[in-house]
Amino acid sequence: MLPFAVGVAISPMPIVAMVLMLITPKAKANGFSFLLGWIAGIAIAGAIVLAVVGPADTTDEGAPADWTSWLKLILGLVLVALAVKQWRSRPAPGEDPPMPNWMGALEGFTPVKSLGLAVLLSSINPKNLALIIAGATAIAQTDISGGDQAIVWAIFTVIASIGVAAPMVIYLAMGDKAAETLDGIKTWMAHSNAAIMAVLFVIFGVKLIGEAITGFSA
């Protein structure tokens, strides 16, 4: 499940959103609320997937059950399709990437709105949701106890939150001097978003498709 957690952690747009939160009038409150919402969204989405998948029979005489292989195949194809979409949408050299409309409204956000946005970006966003489902399914396939699954998912959530937490740590550690560093992170992430996500999606998509084929042949 670790690769999927890392994939969630380095999603560029949520990191850009966190940076923008930290230059709003309520920087600290909005930043902490966004981080809390991000953690809560991943934790809840994974808990729901584990509650559905966990009790099901994920193995068949030691081999992966057919339904888990079908799920991996579907998720793999979705991720490859998203990779193609992301690659085609990357900006041309020297061109500014298009930014989501909601980013223009962040300056007027309250902590409650910041928390809600983070929940949406972390768990309901199709890109992250596919990785969360894949990670939770990988955990369920180990057939460990429910308590151990919860512990492992907590580790997944922590790793998946490192990317969004990093700007907050920089802001708290550097204070007023953090502005230039954060602006550099924001600019690079925004320009590289499509390419980063395309590479991640094709790697994880091919990985899942390969695991599905292995499961079918087991």
C-alpha positions as CSV (number, residue, x, y, z in Angstrom):
1,M,0.0,0.0,0.0
2,L,3.0,2.3,0.4
3,P,3.3,3.4,-3.3
4,F,-0.3,4.4,-3.3
5,A,0.2,6.5,-0.1
6,V,3.1,8.2,-1.7
7,G,1.0,8.9,-4.8
8,V,-1.6,10.6,-2.7
9,A,1.1,12.5,-0.8
10,I,2.7,14.1,-3.8
11,S,-0.5,15.3,-5.5
12,P,0.5,18.8,-6.7
13,M,-2.8,20.7,-6.6
14,P,-3.6,20.0,-2.9
15,I,-0.1,21.2,-2.0
16,V,-0.6,24.3,-4.1
17,A,-3.9,24.8,-2.3
18,M,-2.2,24.6,1.1
19,V,0.4,27.1,0.0
20,L,-2.4,29.5,-1.0
21,M,-4.1,28.9,2.3
22,L,-1.0,30.1,4.0
23,I,-1.1,33.5,2.3
24,T,-4.7,34.2,3.3
25,P,-5.5,36.7,6.1
26,K,-6.3,33.7,8.3
27,A,-3.2,31.7,7.3
28,K,-2.6,29.6,10.4
29,A,-6.3,28.8,11.1
30,N,-7.0,28.0,7.4
31,G,-3.8,26.0,7.1
32,F,-4.5,23.8,10.2
33,S,-8.1,23.3,9.1
34,F,-7.1,22.3,5.6
35,L,-4.6,19.8,7.0
36,L,-7.2,18.4,9.4
37,G,-9.7,18.1,6.6
38,W,-7.2,16.3,4.4
39,I,-6.3,13.8,7.1
40,A,-10.0,13.2,8.0
41,G,-11.0,12.7,4.3
42,I,-8.3,10.1,3.7
43,A,-9.0,8.3,7.0
44,I,-12.8,8.2,6.5
45,A,-12.6,7.1,2.9
46,G,-10.2,4.3,3.7
47,A,-12.3,3.2,6.7
48,I,-15.3,3.0,4.4
49,V,-13.4,0.9,1.8
50,L,-12.0,-1.4,4.5
51,A,-15.5,-1.8,6.1
52,V,-16.8,-3.0,2.7
53,V,-13.8,-4.9,1.5
54,G,-12.4,-6.2,4.8
55,P,-15.2,-8.6,5.7
56,A,-15.3,-10.0,2.2
57,D,-13.3,-13.1,1.1
58,T,-10.2,-11.6,-0.5
59,T,-8.5,-14.9,-1.0
60,D,-9.4,-18.2,-2.6
61,E,-7.3,-21.1,-1.3
62,G,-4.3,-18.8,-0.8
63,A,-4.7,-17.0,-4.2
64,P,-6.3,-13.6,-4.6
65,A,-10.1,-13.9,-5.1
66,D,-11.3,-13.2,-8.6
67,W,-13.2,-10.1,-7.6
68,T,-10.1,-8.4,-6.2
69,S,-8.3,-9.0,-9.5
70,W,-11.2,-7.5,-11.4
71,L,-11.2,-4.5,-9.0
72,K,-7.5,-4.0,-9.6
73,L,-7.9,-4.3,-13.3
74,I,-10.7,-1.7,-13.3
75,L,-8.6,0.7,-11.1
76,G,-5.6,0.1,-13.2
77,L,-7.4,1.0,-16.4
78,V,-8.9,4.1,-14.8
79,L,-5.5,5.3,-13.7
80,V,-4.0,4.7,-17.2
81,A,-6.9,6.7,-18.7
82,L,-6.3,9.5,-16.2
83,A,-2.6,9.4,-17.1
84,V,-3.4,10.0,-20.7
85,K,-5.8,12.8,-19.8
86,Q,-3.2,14.5,-17.6
87,W,-0.4,14.2,-20.2
88,R,-2.6,15.7,-22.9
89,S,-3.6,18.6,-20.6
90,R,0.0,19.6,-19.7
91,P,0.9,23.2,-20.6
92,A,3.2,23.9,-23.5
93,P,6.7,25.2,-22.7
94,G,6.5,28.8,-21.4
95,E,2.7,28.6,-21.1
96,D,1.0,29.2,-17.7
97,P,-1.1,26.2,-16.6
98,P,-4.8,26.7,-16.1
99,M,-5.7,26.9,-12.5
100,P,-9.0,25.6,-11.0
101,N,-11.6,28.4,-10.5
102,W,-11.9,27.6,-6.8
103,M,-8.3,28.7,-6.2
104,G,-9.2,32.3,-6.9
105,A,-11.7,32.3,-4.0
106,L,-9.3,31.0,-1.4
107,E,-8.4,34.4,0.0
108,G,-11.9,34.7,1.4
109,F,-12.0,31.2,2.9
110,T,-12.9,30.6,6.5
111,P,-11.5,27.6,8.5
112,V,-14.7,25.7,7.9
113,K,-14.6,26.2,4.2
114,S,-10.9,25.2,4.2
115,L,-11.7,22.0,6.1
116,G,-14.5,21.1,3.6
117,L,-12.3,21.8,0.6
118,A,-9.6,19.5,2.0
119,V,-12.1,16.7,2.5
120,L,-13.2,17.0,-1.1
121,L,-9.7,17.1,-2.5
122,S,-8.5,14.2,-0.4
123,S,-11.3,11.7,-0.7
124,I,-13.9,12.6,-3.3
125,N,-11.5,13.7,-5.9
126,P,-11.4,10.7,-8.4
127,K,-7.7,10.8,-8.7
128,N,-7.1,10.4,-5.0
129,L,-10.1,8.1,-4.5
130,A,-8.7,5.6,-7.0
131,L,-5.4,5.5,-5.1
132,I,-7.2,5.2,-1.7
133,I,-9.3,2.3,-2.9
134,A,-6.2,0.6,-4.3
135,G,-4.3,1.1,-1.0
136,A,-7.2,-0.1,1.2
137,T,-7.7,-3.2,-1.0
138,A,-4.0,-4.0,-0.7
139,I,-4.4,-3.9,3.1
140,A,-7.6,-6.0,3.1
141,Q,-5.8,-8.7,1.0
142,T,-3.4,-9.4,3.8
143,D,-6.2,-10.9,5.9
144,I,-4.9,-9.2,9.0
145,S,-7.3,-8.4,11.8
146,G,-9.6,-5.4,11.8
147,G,-7.5,-3.7,14.5
148,D,-4.3,-4.2,12.6
149,Q,-6.0,-2.9,9.4
150,A,-6.9,0.2,11.3
151,I,-3.3,0.7,12.4
152,V,-1.9,0.2,8.9
153,W,-4.5,2.6,7.5
154,A,-3.4,5.2,10.1
155,I,0.1,4.8,8.7
156,F,-1.2,5.1,5.2
157,T,-3.0,8.3,6.2
158,V,0.1,9.8,7.8
159,I,2.3,9.1,4.8
160,A,-0.4,10.4,2.4
161,S,-0.5,13.7,4.4
162,I,3.2,14.5,4.3
163,G,2.9,16.5,1.0
164,V,0.1,18.8,2.3
165,A,1.7,19.1,5.8
166,A,5.1,20.1,4.4
167,P,4.2,23.7,3.5
168,M,2.6,24.1,6.9
169,V,5.8,22.9,8.6
170,I,7.8,25.4,6.5
171,Y,5.5,28.2,7.3
172,L,5.7,27.5,11.1
173,A,9.5,27.0,11.0
174,M,10.4,30.0,8.9
175,G,7.7,32.5,9.7
176,D,7.9,35.6,7.4
177,K,10.9,34.2,5.6
178,A,8.7,31.3,4.3
179,A,6.9,33.3,1.6
180,E,9.6,33.0,-1.0
181,T,10.1,29.3,-0.4
182,L,6.4,28.6,-0.5
183,D,5.9,30.6,-3.7
184,G,8.7,28.6,-5.4
185,I,7.0,25.4,-4.3
186,K,3.6,26.6,-5.6
187,T,5.0,27.7,-9.0
188,W,6.9,24.5,-9.6
189,M,4.0,22.3,-8.5
190,A,1.4,24.1,-10.6
191,H,3.6,23.9,-13.7
192,S,4.5,20.3,-13.1
193,N,1.1,19.1,-12.0
194,A,0.0,17.4,-15.2
195,A,3.4,15.7,-15.9
196,I,3.8,14.5,-12.2
197,M,0.3,13.0,-12.1
198,A,0.6,11.4,-15.6
199,V,3.8,9.6,-14.6
200,L,2.3,8.5,-11.2
201,F,-0.9,7.3,-12.7
202,V,0.7,5.3,-15.5
203,I,3.1,3.6,-13.0
204,F,0.3,2.7,-10.5
205,G,-2.1,1.8,-13.4
206,V,0.4,-0.7,-14.9
207,K,1.2,-2.1,-11.5
208,L,-2.4,-2.8,-10.8
209,I,-3.1,-4.3,-14.2
210,G,-0.1,-6.5,-13.7
211,E,-1.3,-7.7,-10.3
212,A,-4.8,-8.3,-11.8
213,I,-3.3,-10.5,-14.6
214,T,-1.2,-12.4,-12.0
215,G,-4.3,-12.9,-9.9
216,F,-6.3,-14.3,-12.8
217,S,-3.6,-16.7,-13.7
218,A,-3.0,-17.9,-10.1
